[in-house]
Amino acid sequence: MTSEEILEIVIKAVKDKKAKEVVKINVSQKTILADYFVICDAQSGSQVKAICENAEEQVEKAGGVVLRKEGVNEGRWAVLDFGGVICHVFNSESREFYRIERLWVDGDNIEEV
């Protein structure tokens, strides 16, 4: 699967579970970690978990895999690594505190979805 295909699946999956403030950031020219970051908010720890589970399930249904995941059970800041796409799911307080978008924004590489 291409990064763009995974990206579209992840965006749809997080939105299906009512994630808020969903953005995609093209980081392909900034890091070798991934081509895209998807960043979103959840209203609770249980919603963080539900969003992550749905994203993982939908990518796997399409033939992709999650290479690594961290923080899903803690419910504050979860990270799913799908290779070309890394998905960050924050509770609202953690997203405001860390504001990781500002580290990766450069011109027009960020887009609300």
C-alpha distances in whole Angstrom, upper triangle without the diagonal:
4,7,8,6,7,10,11,11,13,15,16,16,19,21,21,23,25,24,26,26,22,21,18,19,17,18,16,20,21,20,18,17,14,13,14,16,17,21,23,26,27,31,31,30,29,27,25,24,23,21,19,19,18,15,14,15,13,10,11,12,8,7,7,10,12,14,17,19,22,25,24,27,29,28,29,26,23,20,16,14,10,10,9,11,14,16,20,22,26,29,31,33,31,29,32,33,30,29,26,25,28,27,24,26,26,27,25,22,22,22,23,21
4,5,5,6,9,10,11,12,14,16,17,19,20,21,23,25,23,25,24,20,19,16,16,14,15,13,17,18,17,15,15,12,10,11,14,15,19,21,25,27,30,31,30,30,27,25,25,24,21,20,21,19,16,16,17,15,12,14,15,11,11,9,12,14,15,18,20,23,25,25,28,30,28,29,25,23,19,16,14,11,10,8,10,13,15,19,22,25,28,30,32,30,28,31,32,29,27,24,23,26,25,21,23,23,24,21,18,19,19,21,19
4,5,5,6,9,10,10,12,14,15,16,18,20,21,23,21,22,21,17,16,12,12,11,12,10,14,15,14,13,12,8,7,7,10,12,15,18,22,24,27,28,27,27,25,23,23,22,19,18,19,18,14,15,17,14,11,14,16,13,13,10,12,13,14,16,17,20,23,22,26,27,26,26,22,20,16,14,11,9,8,5,6,10,12,16,18,22,25,27,29,26,24,27,28,25,24,21,19,22,21,18,19,20,21,19,15,16,16,18,16
4,5,5,6,9,10,11,12,14,15,17,18,20,21,20,21,20,16,14,11,12,10,13,12,15,17,16,16,15,11,9,8,11,12,15,18,21,23,27,28,28,28,25,23,24,23,19,19,20,18,15,16,17,14,12,15,16,13,14,12,15,15,17,19,20,22,25,24,27,29,27,27,23,21,18,16,14,11,11,8,8,12,13,17,19,22,25,26,29,27,24,27,29,26,24,21,19,22,22,18,19,20,20,17,14,15,14,16,14
4,5,5,6,9,10,11,12,15,16,17,19,21,19,21,21,17,16,13,15,14,16,15,19,20,19,18,17,14,12,11,13,13,17,18,22,23,27,28,27,27,24,22,23,21,18,17,18,16,13,14,15,12,9,12,13,9,11,10,13,14,16,18,19,22,24,23,27,28,26,27,24,21,19,16,14,11,12,10,10,13,14,17,19,23,26,27,30,28,26,29,30,28,26,23,22,25,25,21,22,23,23,20,18,18,17,17,15
4,6,5,6,9,10,10,12,14,15,17,19,17,19,19,15,15,12,14,13,15,14,18,19,18,17,15,12,11,10,11,11,14,16,19,21,24,25,24,24,21,19,19,18,15,14,15,13,10,10,12,9,7,10,11,9,10,8,10,11,13,15,16,19,21,19,23,25,23,23,20,18,15,12,11,8,9,8,7,10,10,14,16,20,23,24,27,25,23,26,28,25,24,21,20,23,23,20,21,22,23,21,18,17,16,17,15
4,5,5,6,9,10,11,12,14,16,17,15,17,16,12,11,8,10,10,12,13,16,17,17,16,15,11,9,7,8,8,11,13,17,19,22,23,23,23,20,18,19,18,15,14,16,14,10,12,14,11,9,13,14,12,13,11,13,13,15,16,16,19,20,19,23,24,22,22,19,17,14,12,11,9,11,8,6,9,9,12,14,18,21,22,25,23,20,23,25,22,21,18,17,20,20,17,18,19,20,17,14,13,13,13,11
4,6,5,6,9,10,11,12,15,16,15,16,16,12,12,10,13,13,16,16,20,21,20,20,18,15,13,11,12,10,13,14,17,19,22,24,24,23,20,19,20,18,15,15,16,13,11,13,14,11,10,13,13,11,14,12,15,15,18,19,19,21,23,21,24,26,23,24,21,19,17,15,15,12,14,12,10,12,12,15,16,19,22,23,26,25,22,25,27,25,23,21,19,22,23,20,20,22,22,19,16,15,13,13,10
4,6,5,6,9,10,10,13,15,14,16,17,13,14,12,15,16,18,18,22,23,22,21,19,16,15,13,13,11,14,14,17,18,21,22,22,21,18,17,17,15,12,12,13,10,7,10,10,7,6,10,10,8,11,10,12,13,16,17,17,20,21,19,22,24,22,23,20,18,16,13,13,11,13,12,10,12,11,14,15,19,21,23,26,24,22,25,27,25,24,22,21,24,24,22,22,24,25,22,19,18,16,16,13
4,5,5,6,8,10,11,13,11,14,14,11,11,10,13,14,16,17,21,21,20,20,17,14,13,11,10,8,10,11,14,15,18,19,19,18,15,14,14,13,10,9,11,9,5,8,10,7,7,11,12,11,13,11,12,11,14,15,14,16,17,16,19,20,18,19,16,14,12,10,11,9,12,11,8,9,8,11,11,15,18,19,22,21,18,22,24,22,20,19,18,21,21,19,20,22,23,21,18,16,15,14,11
4,5,5,6,9,10,11,9,11,11,8,9,8,12,14,16,18,21,21,21,21,19,16,14,11,10,7,9,9,12,14,17,19,19,19,15,14,16,14,10,11,13,11,8,11,13,10,11,14,15,14,16,15,16,15,18,18,17,19,19,17,21,22,19,19,17,15,14,13,14,13,15,14,10,11,9,11,12,15,17,18,21,20,17,20,23,21,19,18,16,20,21,18,19,21,21,19,16,14,12,11,8
4,6,5,6,9,10,10,12,13,10,12,12,15,17,20,21,24,25,24,24,22,19,18,15,14,11,13,12,14,15,18,19,20,19,15,15,16,14,10,12,13,10,8,12,12,9,10,14,13,13,16,15,16,16,19,20,19,21,21,19,22,23,20,21,19,17,17,15,16,15,18,16,14,14,12,14,14,17,19,20,23,22,20,23,26,24,22,21,20,23,24,22,22,24,25,22,19,17,15,13,10
4,5,5,7,9,9,12,14,11,13,13,17,19,21,22,25,25,25,24,22,19,18,16,14,11,12,11,13,13,16,17,17,16,13,12,12,10,7,9,9,6,5,9,9,7,9,12,12,12,15,14,14,14,17,18,16,18,18,15,18,20,17,19,17,15,14,13,15,13,17,16,13,14,11,13,12,15,17,19,22,21,19,22,25,23,22,21,20,24,25,23,23,26,27,24,21,19,17,15,12
4,5,5,7,6,9,11,8,11,12,15,18,19,21,25,24,24,24,21,18,18,15,13,9,10,8,9,10,13,14,14,13,10,10,11,9,5,8,9,7,6,10,11,10,11,14,15,15,18,16,16,15,18,17,15,17,16,14,17,18,15,16,14,13,13,12,14,14,17,17,13,13,9,10,9,12,13,15,18,17,16,19,21,20,19,18,17,21,22,21,21,24,25,22,20,17,15,13,11
4,5,5,5,8,10,8,11,12,16,19,21,23,26,26,26,26,24,21,20,17,15,11,11,9,10,10,13,15,16,15,12,12,14,11,8,11,13,10,10,13,14,12,14,17,17,17,20,19,19,18,21,21,19,20,20,17,20,21,17,18,17,16,16,15,18,17,20,19,16,16,12,13,12,14,15,16,19,19,17,19,22,22,20,20,19,22,24,22,22,25,25,22,20,17,15,12,9
4,5,8,11,13,12,15,16,20,22,24,26,29,29,29,29,26,23,23,19,18,14,15,12,13,12,14,16,17,15,11,13,13,10,8,11,12,8,9,13,12,11,13,16,15,16,19,19,19,19,22,22,20,21,20,18,20,21,18,19,19,17,18,17,19,18,22,21,18,18,15,16,14,16,17,18,22,21,20,22,25,25,23,23,22,26,27,25,26,28,29,26,24,21,18,16,13
4,6,9,13,12,15,17,20,23,25,27,30,29,29,29,26,24,23,20,18,14,14,11,11,9,11,12,13,11,8,9,10,7,6,9,10,8,9,12,12,12,15,17,17,18,21,20,20,18,22,21,18,19,18,15,16,18,15,16,16,15,16,16,19,18,22,22,18,18,14,14,12,13,14,15,19,19,18,20,23,22,22,22,21,25,26,25,26,29,29,27,25,22,20,17,14
4,6,10,10,13,16,19,22,24,27,30,29,29,30,27,24,24,20,18,14,13,10,9,8,9,11,13,12,9,10,12,10,8,12,13,11,12,16,16,15,17,20,20,21,24,22,22,21,24,23,20,21,19,17,18,19,15,16,16,16,17,17,20,21,24,23,20,19,15,15,12,13,13,13,17,18,16,18,21,21,20,21,20,23,25,24,24,27,28,25,24,20,18,15,12
4,7,7,10,13,16,19,21,24,27,26,25,27,24,21,21,18,15,11,9,6,6,5,8,10,12,12,8,8,11,10,7,10,13,11,11,15,16,15,17,20,20,21,23,21,21,19,22,21,18,18,17,15,17,17,13,14,13,13,14,15,18,18,21,21,17,16,12,11,8,10,10,10,14,14,13,15,18,18,16,17,16,20,21,21,21,24,25,23,21,17,15,12,11
4,6,9,13,16,19,21,24,26,25,26,27,24,22,22,18,15,12,9,6,5,6,8,12,14,14,11,11,14,13,11,14,16,15,15,18,20,19,20,23,24,24,26,24,24,22,24,23,20,20,18,17,19,19,15,14,14,15,16,17,20,21,23,22,18,17,13,12,10,10,10,9,13,13,11,13,16,16,15,16,15,18,20,19,19,22,23,21,19,16,14,10,10
4,6,10,13,16,18,22,23,22,23,25,23,21,20,16,13,10,8,5,6,9,11,14,16,17,14,13,17,16,13,15,19,17,16,19,21,20,21,24,25,25,27,25,25,23,25,23,21,21,19,19,21,20,17,16,15,15,16,17,20,20,23,21,18,16,13,12,10,10,11,10,13,13,10,11,15,15,12,13,12,14,17,16,15,19,19,17,16,12,11,7,8
4,7,10,14,16,19,21,20,21,22,20,18,17,13,10,7,6,4,7,10,13,16,17,18,14,13,16,15,12,13,17,15,13,17,19,17,17,21,22,21,24,21,21,20,22,21,19,19,19,18,21,20,17,16,14,14,14,15,17,17,19,18,14,13,10,10,9,11,12,12,15,15,12,14,17,16,13,13,11,15,16,15,15,18,18,16,14,11,9,6,6
4,7,10,12,15,17,17,18,20,18,15,14,10,8,6,5,7,10,13,16,19,20,21,17,16,18,18,15,15,19,17,15,18,20,19,18,22,23,22,24,21,21,20,21,21,19,20,20,19,23,22,19,18,15,15,15,15,16,17,18,16,13,12,10,10,11,12,15,14,17,16,12,14,17,15,12,11,9,12,14,12,11,14,14,12,10,7,6,4,6
4,7,9,12,14,14,15,17,15,12,10,7,6,5,6,9,13,16,19,21,22,23,19,17,20,19,16,16,19,18,14,17,20,18,17,20,22,20,21,19,19,18,19,19,18,19,20,20,23,23,21,19,17,16,14,14,14,14,15,12,10,10,9,10,12,14,17,17,20,18,15,17,19,17,14,12,9,13,13,11,10,13,13,11,8,6,5,6,7
4,6,9,11,11,12,14,13,10,8,5,5,6,8,11,15,18,22,24,24,25,22,20,22,22,18,18,21,20,17,19,22,20,19,22,24,22,23,20,20,19,20,19,19,20,21,21,25,24,22,21,17,17,15,15,14,15,15,12,10,10,10,11,14,16,19,19,21,19,15,17,19,16,13,11,8,11,11,7,7,9,11,9,6,4,6,9,10
4,6,8,9,10,12,11,9,6,5,7,9,11,15,19,22,25,27,27,28,25,23,24,25,21,20,23,22,19,20,23,21,19,22,24,22,22,20,20,19,19,20,20,21,23,23,27,27,25,24,20,19,17,16,15,15,14,10,9,11,12,14,17,19,22,22,24,22,19,21,22,19,16,13,11,13,12,8,9,9,11,9,5,6,9,12,13
4,5,5,6,8,9,7,5,5,7,10,12,16,20,23,26,28,27,29,26,23,25,26,22,21,24,23,20,21,24,23,20,23,25,23,23,20,20,19,18,19,19,20,22,23,27,26,25,23,20,19,16,16,14,14,13,10,10,10,12,14,17,19,22,23,24,21,19,20,21,18,16,12,11,12,10,7,9,9,12,11,7,9,12,15,16
4,6,6,7,8,6,4,7,9,13,16,19,23,26,29,31,30,31,29,26,27,28,24,23,25,25,21,22,25,23,20,23,25,23,22,19,20,19,18,19,20,22,24,25,29,29,28,26,22,21,18,17,15,14,12,9,10,12,14,16,20,22,26,26,28,25,22,24,25,21,19,16,14,16,14,10,12,12,14,13,9,12,14,17,18
4,6,8,10,10,8,10,12,16,18,22,25,28,32,33,32,34,32,29,30,31,27,26,29,28,25,25,28,27,24,27,29,26,26,23,23,22,21,22,23,25,27,28,32,31,30,28,25,24,21,20,18,18,15,13,14,15,18,19,23,24,28,28,29,26,24,25,26,22,20,17,15,16,13,10,11,10,12,12,10,13,16,19,20
4,7,9,9,9,10,11,15,16,20,23,27,30,31,30,32,30,27,28,30,26,25,28,28,24,25,28,27,24,27,30,27,27,24,23,22,21,21,22,22,24,26,29,29,28,26,22,22,19,19,17,18,15,13,14,14,16,17,21,22,26,26,26,24,21,23,23,19,17,14,13,13,10,8,10,9,12,13,10,13,16,19,21
4,5,7,8,10,11,15,16,20,23,26,29,30,29,31,29,26,27,28,25,23,26,26,23,23,26,25,22,25,28,26,25,21,21,19,17,18,19,20,22,24,27,27,26,24,21,20,17,17,14,15,12,11,12,12,15,16,20,21,25,26,26,23,21,23,23,19,18,14,14,15,12,9,12,13,16,16,13,15,18,21,22
4,6,8,10,12,16,18,22,25,27,31,31,30,31,30,26,27,28,25,23,25,26,22,22,25,24,21,23,26,24,23,19,18,17,15,16,18,19,22,24,27,27,27,25,22,20,17,16,13,13,10,9,11,12,15,17,21,23,26,28,28,25,23,26,25,21,21,17,17,18,15,13,16,16,19,19,16,17,20,23,23
4,7,9,10,13,15,19,22,24,28,28,26,27,26,22,23,25,22,19,22,22,19,18,22,22,18,20,23,22,21,17,16,14,12,12,14,15,18,20,23,23,23,22,18,16,13,12,9,10,8,8,9,8,12,13,17,19,23,25,25,22,20,23,23,19,19,15,15,17,14,12,16,17,20,20,16,17,19,21,22
4,6,7,11,13,17,20,23,26,27,26,27,25,21,22,23,20,18,20,20,17,17,20,19,16,18,21,19,18,15,14,13,12,13,14,16,19,20,23,24,23,22,18,16,13,12,9,9,6,4,6,7,10,12,16,19,22,24,25,22,20,23,23,19,19,15,15,17,15,12,15,16,18,17,14,14,16,18,19
4,7,10,13,17,21,23,27,28,27,28,26,23,24,24,21,19,22,21,17,18,21,19,16,19,21,19,19,15,16,15,15,16,17,19,21,22,26,26,25,24,20,18,15,14,11,10,8,5,6,8,11,14,17,20,24,25,26,23,21,23,24,21,19,16,15,17,15,12,13,14,16,15,11,12,14,16,17
4,7,10,13,17,20,23,25,24,25,22,20,21,21,18,16,19,18,15,16,19,17,15,18,20,18,19,15,16,15,15,16,16,18,19,20,23,24,22,21,18,16,13,12,10,10,9,6,5,6,8,11,14,17,20,21,23,20,18,20,21,18,16,13,12,15,14,10,12,13,15,13,10,10,11,13,13
4,6,10,14,16,20,21,21,22,19,16,18,19,15,14,17,17,13,15,18,17,15,18,20,19,20,16,16,14,15,14,14,15,16,17,20,20,19,17,14,13,10,10,9,10,11,9,6,5,6,7,11,13,17,17,19,17,14,17,18,15,13,10,9,12,12,9,11,13,15,14,10,9,11,12,12
4,7,10,13,17,18,18,19,16,14,16,16,12,12,15,14,11,13,16,15,14,17,19,18,19,16,16,14,16,15,14,15,16,15,19,19,17,16,13,12,10,10,10,11,12,11,7,6,5,6,8,11,14,15,18,15,13,16,17,15,13,11,10,13,14,12,13,15,17,15,12,10,10,10,10
4,7,10,14,15,16,17,14,12,14,15,12,12,15,15,12,15,18,17,16,20,21,21,22,19,19,16,18,16,14,14,14,14,18,17,14,13,10,10,9,11,12,14,15,14,11,9,6,5,6,8,11,11,14,12,9,12,14,12,10,9,8,12,13,11,12,16,17,16,13,10,10,10,10
4,7,10,12,13,14,11,9,13,13,10,11,14,14,12,15,17,17,17,20,22,22,23,21,20,18,20,18,16,15,14,14,17,16,13,12,10,10,11,12,15,16,18,17,14,12,8,6,5,6,8,9,12,11,8,11,14,12,11,11,10,14,15,15,15,19,20,18,16,13,12,10,10
4,7,9,10,12,9,8,12,12,10,11,15,15,14,17,19,19,19,22,24,24,26,23,23,20,22,20,17,16,14,13,15,14,11,10,9,10,12,14,17,19,21,21,17,15,11,9,6,5,5,6,9,9,7,10,12,12,11,12,12,16,17,17,18,21,23,21,19,16,15,12,13
4,6,7,9,6,5,9,9,8,10,13,13,13,16,18,18,20,22,23,24,26,24,23,20,22,20,17,16,13,12,13,13,9,9,10,10,13,15,18,20,23,23,19,16,13,10,7,6,5,6,10,10,9,12,14,15,14,15,16,19,21,21,22,25,26,25,23,19,18,16,15
4,7,8,6,8,11,11,11,13,16,16,17,19,21,21,23,25,26,27,29,27,26,23,26,23,20,18,16,14,15,14,10,10,12,13,16,18,22,23,26,26,23,20,16,14,10,9,6,6,9,11,11,13,15,16,16,18,19,21,23,24,24,28,29,28,26,22,21,18,18
4,5,5,6,9,10,11,13,14,15,17,19,20,21,23,24,26,27,29,27,25,23,25,22,18,17,13,12,12,11,7,8,11,12,16,18,21,23,26,27,23,21,17,14,11,9,6,8,10,11,12,14,16,17,18,19,20,23,25,25,26,30,31,30,28,25,24,21,21
4,5,5,6,9,10,11,12,14,16,17,18,20,22,23,24,26,28,25,23,20,22,19,15,14,10,9,8,7,4,6,9,10,13,15,19,21,25,26,22,19,16,13,10,9,7,10,11,11,13,15,16,17,18,19,21,24,24,25,27,30,32,31,29,26,25,23,22
4,5,5,6,9,10,11,12,14,15,16,18,20,21,22,25,26,24,22,20,22,20,16,15,12,9,8,9,7,10,12,12,15,16,20,21,25,26,23,20,17,15,12,11,10,13,15,15,16,19,20,20,21,22,23,26,27,27,29,32,34,33,30,27,26,24,22
4,5,5,6,8,10,10,12,14,15,16,18,20,21,23,24,23,21,19,21,19,16,15,13,10,11,11,8,10,11,11,14,15,18,20,23,24,20,18,15,13,9,10,9,11,14,14,14,17,19,19,19,20,21,24,25,25,26,30,31,30,27,24,23,20,19
4,6,5,6,9,10,11,12,14,16,17,18,20,22,23,21,19,16,18,16,13,12,9,7,8,9,5,7,8,7,10,11,15,17,20,21,18,15,11,10,6,7,7,10,12,12,12,15,16,16,17,17,18,21,22,22,24,27,29,28,25,22,21,19,18
4,6,5,6,9,10,11,12,14,16,16,18,20,21,19,17,15,17,15,11,11,9,5,6,8,6,9,10,8,11,11,15,16,20,21,18,16,13,12,9,10,10,14,16,15,15,19,20,19,20,20,21,24,25,25,26,30,32,30,27,25,24,22,21
4,5,5,6,9,10,10,12,14,15,16,18,20,19,17,15,18,17,14,14,13,9,10,12,10,13,13,11,13,13,16,17,21,22,18,17,13,13,10,12,12,15,18,17,17,20,22,21,22,22,22,26,26,26,27,31,32,30,28,25,23,21,19
4,6,5,6,9,10,11,12,14,15,17,19,17,16,14,17,16,13,13,12,9,12,13,10,12,12,10,11,11,14,15,18,19,15,14,10,10,8,10,11,14,17,16,15,18,20,19,19,19,19,23,23,23,24,27,28,26,24,21,20,17,16
4,5,5,6,8,10,11,12,14,16,17,15,13,10,13,12,9,10,10,7,10,12,10,12,11,8,8,7,11,12,15,17,13,11,8,9,7,10,12,15,18,16,16,19,20,19,19,18,19,23,23,22,24,27,28,27,24,21,21,19,17
4,6,5,6,9,10,11,12,14,15,14,12,11,14,13,10,12,12,9,11,13,12,15,14,11,11,10,13,13,17,18,16,14,12,13,11,14,15,18,21,19,19,23,24,23,23,22,23,26,26,25,27,30,32,30,27,24,24,22,20
4,5,5,6,9,10,10,12,14,13,13,12,15,15,13,15,15,12,14,17,15,17,16,13,13,11,14,13,17,18,15,14,12,13,12,15,16,19,22,21,20,23,25,24,24,23,23,26,27,25,27,30,31,28,26,23,22,20,17
4,5,5,6,9,10,11,13,11,10,9,13,13,11,14,14,12,15,17,15,17,15,12,11,9,11,10,14,14,11,11,9,11,10,14,16,19,22,20,19,22,24,22,22,20,20,24,24,22,24,26,28,25,22,20,19,18,15
4,6,5,6,9,10,11,9,7,6,10,10,9,12,14,11,14,17,16,18,16,12,11,8,10,9,12,14,12,11,10,12,12,16,18,21,24,22,21,24,26,24,24,22,22,26,25,24,26,28,30,28,24,23,22,21,19
4,6,5,6,9,10,9,9,9,13,14,13,16,17,14,16,19,18,20,19,15,15,12,13,12,15,17,15,15,13,16,15,19,21,23,26,24,24,27,29,27,27,25,25,29,29,27,29,31,33,30,27,25,24,23,20
4,5,5,6,9,9,10,11,14,16,15,18,19,16,19,22,20,22,20,17,16,13,14,12,15,16,14,15,13,16,16,19,21,24,27,25,24,27,29,27,27,25,25,28,28,26,27,30,31,28,25,23,22,21,18
4,5,5,6,5,6,8,11,13,13,17,19,16,19,22,21,22,20,16,14,11,11,8,11,12,11,12,12,15,16,20,22,24,27,25,24,27,29,26,26,24,23,27,26,24,26,28,29,26,23,22,21,21,18
4,5,5,5,5,8,11,13,14,17,19,17,20,23,22,24,21,18,16,12,12,10,13,14,14,15,15,18,18,22,24,27,30,27,26,30,31,29,29,27,26,30,29,27,29,31,33,30,27,26,25,25,22
4,5,7,9,11,15,17,17,21,22,20,22,25,24,26,24,21,19,16,16,13,16,17,16,18,17,20,20,24,26,29,31,30,29,32,34,32,31,29,29,32,32,30,31,33,34,31,28,27,26,25,22
4,6,9,12,15,17,18,22,24,21,24,27,26,27,25,22,20,16,16,12,14,15,14,17,17,20,21,25,27,29,32,30,29,32,34,31,31,28,28,31,31,28,29,31,32,29,26,25,24,24,21
4,7,10,13,16,17,21,23,22,24,27,26,28,25,22,20,16,15,11,13,14,14,17,17,21,22,26,28,31,33,31,30,33,35,32,32,29,29,32,31,28,30,32,33,30,27,27,26,26,23
4,7,9,12,14,18,20,19,22,24,24,25,22,19,16,12,11,8,9,11,11,13,14,18,19,23,26,28,31,28,27,30,31,29,28,26,25,29,27,25,27,29,30,28,24,24,24,24,22
4,6,9,11,15,17,16,19,22,21,23,20,16,14,10,9,6,8,11,11,12,13,16,18,21,24,27,29,26,25,29,30,27,27,24,25,28,27,25,27,29,31,29,25,25,25,25,23
4,6,7,11,14,13,16,18,18,19,17,13,10,7,6,5,8,11,10,9,10,13,15,18,21,24,26,23,22,26,26,24,24,21,22,25,24,22,25,27,29,28,24,23,23,23,22
4,7,11,14,14,17,19,19,20,17,14,11,8,5,6,7,10,10,10,12,14,16,19,22,25,27,23,23,27,26,23,24,21,22,25,23,22,25,27,29,28,24,24,25,25,24
4,7,11,11,14,15,16,17,14,11,8,6,5,7,9,12,11,10,11,12,14,17,20,23,24,21,20,24,24,21,22,19,21,24,22,21,24,27,29,28,24,24,25,25,24
4,7,7,10,12,12,13,11,7,5,5,6,9,11,14,12,10,9,10,11,14,16,19,20,17,18,21,21,19,20,18,19,22,21,21,24,26,29,28,24,23,24,23,23
4,6,8,9,10,11,8,6,5,7,9,12,14,17,15,11,11,10,10,12,14,18,18,15,16,19,18,16,18,16,19,21,20,20,23,26,29,29,25,24,24,24,24
4,6,5,7,7,6,4,7,9,12,15,17,19,17,13,12,10,9,10,11,15,15,12,14,17,16,15,17,16,19,21,20,21,24,27,30,29,26,24,25,24,24
4,6,6,8,7,5,7,9,12,15,18,20,17,14,11,10,9,10,11,15,16,14,15,18,18,17,19,18,20,23,22,23,25,29,31,30,27,24,24,23,22
4,5,9,9,8,11,12,16,18,21,23,20,17,15,14,12,12,12,16,17,15,17,20,19,19,21,21,23,26,25,26,28,32,34,33,30,28,28,26,26
4,6,8,8,11,14,17,20,22,24,21,18,16,13,11,11,10,14,14,12,14,17,16,16,19,19,21,24,24,25,27,31,33,33,30,27,27,26,26
4,6,7,10,13,16,19,22,23,20,17,14,11,9,8,7,11,11,10,12,15,15,15,17,17,19,22,22,23,25,29,31,30,27,25,25,23,22
4,7,10,13,17,20,22,23,20,16,14,10,8,6,5,8,8,6,9,11,11,11,13,14,16,19,19,21,22,26,28,28,25,23,23,21,22
4,7,10,13,16,18,19,16,13,10,7,6,4,6,9,10,7,8,11,11,10,12,11,14,16,16,17,20,23,26,25,22,20,21,19,20
4,7,10,13,16,17,14,10,8,6,5,6,9,12,13,10,11,14,14,13,14,13,15,18,18,18,20,24,26,25,22,20,21,19,19
4,7,10,12,13,10,7,6,5,6,9,12,15,16,13,12,16,16,14,14,12,14,17,16,16,19,22,24,24,20,18,19,19,19
4,6,9,11,8,6,5,7,8,12,15,18,19,16,16,19,20,17,18,15,16,20,18,18,20,23,25,24,20,19,19,19,18
4,6,8,6,5,7,9,12,15,18,21,22,19,18,22,22,19,19,16,17,20,18,17,20,22,24,23,19,19,20,20,19
4,6,5,6,8,11,14,17,21,23,25,22,21,24,25,22,21,18,19,22,20,18,21,23,25,23,19,19,19,20,19
4,5,7,10,13,16,20,23,25,27,24,22,26,26,23,22,19,19,22,20,18,20,22,24,23,19,19,20,21,20
4,7,10,13,17,20,23,25,27,24,22,25,26,22,21,18,17,20,18,16,18,19,21,19,15,16,17,19,18
4,6,10,13,16,20,21,23,21,19,22,23,20,18,15,15,18,17,14,16,18,20,18,14,14,15,16,15
4,7,10,13,17,18,20,17,15,19,19,16,16,13,13,16,15,13,15,18,20,19,15,14,15,16,16
4,6,10,13,15,17,15,13,16,18,15,14,12,12,16,15,14,16,19,21,19,16,14,14,14,14
4,6,10,12,14,11,9,13,14,11,11,9,10,14,14,13,15,19,21,20,17,14,15,14,14
4,7,9,12,10,8,12,13,12,12,11,12,16,16,16,18,21,23,22,19,16,16,15,15
4,6,8,6,5,9,10,9,10,10,12,15,16,16,18,22,24,23,20,17,18,16,16
4,6,6,6,9,10,11,12,13,15,17,19,20,21,24,26,25,23,20,20,18,18
4,6,5,6,9,10,10,13,14,16,18,19,20,23,25,24,23,19,19,16,17
4,6,5,6,9,10,13,15,16,18,20,20,24,26,26,24,21,21,19,21
4,5,5,6,8,10,13,14,15,17,19,22,24,25,23,20,20,19,20
4,5,5,5,8,9,11,13,14,15,19,21,21,19,16,17,15,17
4,6,5,9,10,11,13,15,16,19,21,21,20,17,18,16,18
4,6,9,11,12,13,16,17,20,22,23,22,19,20,19,22
4,5,9,9,10,12,14,18,20,21,19,17,19,18,20
4,5,6,8,10,11,15,17,17,16,13,15,15,17
4,5,5,7,9,13,15,16,14,12,14,15,17
4,5,5,6,10,12,12,11,8,11,11,14
4,6,5,9,11,13,11,10,13,14,17
4,6,9,12,14,12,11,15,16,19
4,6,10,11,8,8,12,14,17
4,6,8,6,6,10,12,15
4,6,6,8,11,14,17
4,6,8,11,14,17
4,6,8,11,14
4,7,10,13
4,7,10
4,6
4
